[in-house]
């Protein structure tokens, strides 16, 4: 059913709503909030959100739950008279963690880049509670490293010792698209300047024969 499918997508919906509001795309945020409202109210959403390291929950209605702490109320004019209630989820799981004889000593997150510093007593993995998608690449101490799917998360193997793990996202096909755009601009400039005919641009002040 639609409701059951939306239950499976609850964590992704919450993240998408947060991102839409952060970008100022309030109509899209309102549409996604409408989808979220169609999920089963009795579904175990909070445990799922906690397991995916989601720290905030958004709702167009006030919520009363012992696992939620009120954080803010947003009232952007574009979605008036609706208000968005922001709640902080108690004890969310860390976004990154280590498996094996390892520990994280530093983490830096941005939209398309993650940097982790790891200390390990043996071979281990670092796991990010983010979905894997084509376009993610990893490096360990500057060298390319594989990214493994671990359930719905992604993991990178690390060797013993001190390591710096970096994961970067680049939209698949972006390099090819930029190359084609550059070639198209070059071709347009070539034709604009009379390329291929051995000619040169016509000086409009030069008298014609």
C-alpha positions in Angstrom: 0.0 0.0 0.0 1.0 3.6 -0.3 1.1 4.0 3.5 3.4 1.0 3.9 5.7 2.3 1.2 5.9 5.7 2.8 6.7 4.1 6.2 9.8 2.6 4.6 10.7 6.1 3.3 10.1 8.0 6.5 13.8 8.7 7.3 14.5 9.8 3.7 11.4 12.0 3.7 12.5 13.8 6.9 16.0 14.4 5.5 14.5 15.7 2.2 12.1 18.1 4.1 15.1 19.5 6.1 17.1 20.0 2.9 14.1 21.7 1.1 13.5 24.1 4.0 17.2 24.9 4.3 17.3 25.8 0.6 14.2 28.0 0.9 12.1 25.7 -1.3 9.0 25.9 0.9 6.5 24.6 -1.7 8.6 21.4 -2.0 8.9 21.2 1.8 5.1 21.5 2.1 4.6 18.8 -0.5 6.9 16.4 1.3 5.3 17.2 4.7 2.0 16.2 3.1 3.5 12.8 2.1 4.8 12.4 5.6 1.4 13.0 7.1 0.0 10.1 5.1 2.2 7.5 6.9 0.7 5.3 9.6 0.7 7.2 12.9 1.3 4.0 14.7 4.4 3.1 12.6 7.7 2.8 14.6 9.1 5.9 12.9 11.3 7.2 15.8 13.4 4.0 16.1 14.0 4.0 12.4 15.0 7.7 12.4 17.3 7.1 15.3 19.0 4.2 13.6 19.7 6.4 10.5 21.3 9.1 12.7 18.5 11.7 12.0 18.8 14.3 14.8 15.6 16.3 14.0 11.9 15.6 13.3 9.7 18.1 11.5 5.9 18.3 11.7 3.2 20.7 10.7 1.3 19.7 13.9 2.6 20.0 17.5 3.8 16.7 18.8 4.0 15.3 22.3 6.3 12.4 22.7 8.9 11.6 25.4 11.6 11.0 22.7 11.2 14.4 21.2 12.4 17.8 22.6 10.9 21.0 21.1 13.7 22.9 19.4 12.0 25.6 17.2 8.9 26.7 15.3 9.4 28.0 11.8 6.7 30.2 10.2 7.9 31.2 6.7 5.5 33.4 4.9 5.5 31.2 1.8 3.7 28.4 3.6 1.4 30.5 5.8 -0.7 29.8 7.7 1.2 26.6 8.2 4.1 26.4 10.8 6.8 23.8 10.9 7.6 22.5 14.4 11.1 21.3 14.8 11.9 18.6 17.4 15.2 17.2 18.5 15.3 13.4 18.7 16.8 12.1 21.9 19.9 10.0 21.7 20.3 9.7 17.9 22.9 7.2 16.7 26.2 8.7 15.6 26.4 9.4 11.9 29.7 7.6 11.6 31.2 4.7 13.7 34.0 2.2 13.5 33.7 -1.6 13.3 36.5 -3.7 14.7 39.5 -2.6 16.8 39.2 1.0 15.8 37.8 4.3 17.1 37.0 7.7 15.4 39.0 10.6 16.8 37.7 13.3 14.5 34.8 13.8 12.0 33.9 16.6 9.6 30.7 16.5 7.5 29.6 18.7 4.7 27.0 18.2 1.9 29.2 16.3 -0.5 32.3 15.5 1.5 33.0 13.5 4.7 36.4 13.4 6.5 37.1 10.9 9.3 40.3 10.4 11.3 40.6 6.8 12.6 42.9 5.1 15.1 42.9 1.3 14.7 44.8 -1.6 16.3 44.1 -3.8 13.3 42.1 -4.1 10.1 38.7 -2.4 10.5 35.9 -0.5 8.8 34.4 2.9 9.2 30.7 3.0 8.6 28.6 6.0 7.6 24.8 5.9 8.3 24.1 7.4 4.9 22.7 5.6 1.9 25.2 4.4 -0.7 24.7 5.9 -4.2 26.6 6.0 -7.4 28.9 9.0 -7.4 30.5 8.4 -4.0 34.2 7.7 -3.9 36.6 7.1 -1.0 40.3 7.7 -0.2 42.3 6.5 2.7 45.4 8.5 3.4 45.1 10.0 -0.1 44.9 6.6 -1.9 41.7 5.3 -3.6 39.8 2.9 -1.5 36.7 0.8 -2.0 33.3 1.7 -0.6 31.2 -1.3 0.5 27.5 -1.5 1.1 26.8 -2.6 4.6 23.0 -2.9 4.8 21.6 0.5 3.8 24.9 2.2 4.9 28.3 2.5 3.3 31.6 1.3 4.7 35.3 1.8 3.9 38.0 -0.6 5.1 40.9 0.9 7.0 44.4 -0.5 7.9 46.0 -0.6 11.3 47.3 2.6 12.6 46.3 6.2 12.1 44.2 6.9 9.0 42.4 9.7 7.3 39.3 8.6 5.4 37.6 10.9 2.9 34.4 10.3 1.0 33.4 12.6 -1.8 30.3 12.8 -3.9 30.2 13.9 -7.5 27.1 13.7 -9.6 27.6 10.8 -12.0 28.1 12.0 -15.6 29.0 15.5 -14.5 32.5 15.4 -16.0 31.2 14.2 -19.3 28.5 16.9 -19.3 31.1 19.6 -18.6 33.3 18.3 -21.4 30.4 18.2 -23.9 29.4 21.7 -22.8 33.0 22.9 -23.3 33.2 21.3 -26.8 29.9 22.9 -27.7 31.1 26.3 -26.7 34.3 25.9 -28.6 32.5 24.8 -31.7 30.1 27.7 -31.5 33.0 30.1 -31.1 34.8 28.4 -34.1 31.8 28.8 -36.4 31.2 32.4 -35.1 34.7 33.4 -36.2 34.3 31.8 -39.7 36.1 28.6 -38.9 36.4 26.0 -41.6 36.1 28.5 -44.4 39.5 30.1 -44.2 37.9 33.5 -43.7 38.0 36.0 -41.0 35.4 38.2 -39.3 34.0 40.9 -41.6 34.9 44.4 -40.6 31.6 46.3 -40.9 33.5 49.5 -41.6 35.3 47.9 -44.6 33.7 48.9 -48.0 32.3 46.0 -49.9 33.4 45.2 -53.5 
